[in-house]
């Protein structure tokens, strides 16, 4: 279980780091800015999760090799984005974002439950893990966070429903790994469908 969560965390970090690189490049940032946005996007949600759960050291300090991965990814991605526009197309970014949301939702709720956190707080921690990095990224870019805009397709709702799928399967006696896989897949699918059909929570 812990090994599987660790793999999920690595994939989520890389997915959000790449998204941060793309956003930084489009915002005209230099390499320091690109690296900063990659780090914030990748670690923002997980850091807040660890603080809320009183987990020390923070996961990116304990697994400091994550920093090396992001340094390398930022350098390579920034270079590739100069020559391959399709690699950062809207469709590609939607898929990467949806994958990152699914992965971080699963790791957040799985880790929270593993520490003995009650069900509802665990679900909310899953949502926070999946979304807070994006909030920080948007703030650093000087724009209203996508998460809070009623004109944007649902985002946190996808993570919320995905986290509950893991809880439900866990209560029904399915293995934790199966529940995590379903959580990732459902969250990913909901996010992609939300963007595809412009599903919103506007009041």
C-alpha positions, 0 to 999 in steps of 0.5 A: 500500500505505501509503495503504491501510494509512493508511486502515485505521488511521484506521477502526480508530482511530475504531472503537475510540475509539467503543467506548472512549466507550461503555464510559466512559459506562457506567462513569459517567466524566465527559468527561475520562474519556470522552476518556481511554478513547477515546484509550487504546482507539484508540492503545494497541495501535498505540503498543505496535506502534510501540515494538516496531518502533522506529518514530518518531515514534509514528503518532498523533504523526506524524498528529496529526490523529487526535487532532482526530478523537477529540476530535470523535468523543468529544464527538459520541458522548457527546452522542448516547449520551444520547438513542439507547440503541440506538446503543450496544446490545450488537449494535452494540458487537459489530460495532464491536469486531469491525471494530476488531479486524479493521482493527488486525490488518491494519494491525499485521501489514502494517506489521510486515512492511513494516519487514522483521520476520519472519513470526511476530513480525509476526503477534504484532504484529498481535495486539498492535495489535488487543488491547492498547488494549482491555486498557488500557481495561479496566484503567482501568475497574478490571476484569479485561481481557476478553482474559484471561478464559476465560469470554469468547468468543475474541478474540486467537485471531481476530486471530491467525488473521486475521493468518495469512490475510494471511501465507498470501495474501502467500506465495501471491503475491496483492496486499498490498491483497487480503491486507489485505482478507481479513485484515480480513474473516476476523478480523471474521467470526471475532470475530462468530461467536465471540460469536454461538456463545460459542466459548471457549478454556477449559481 
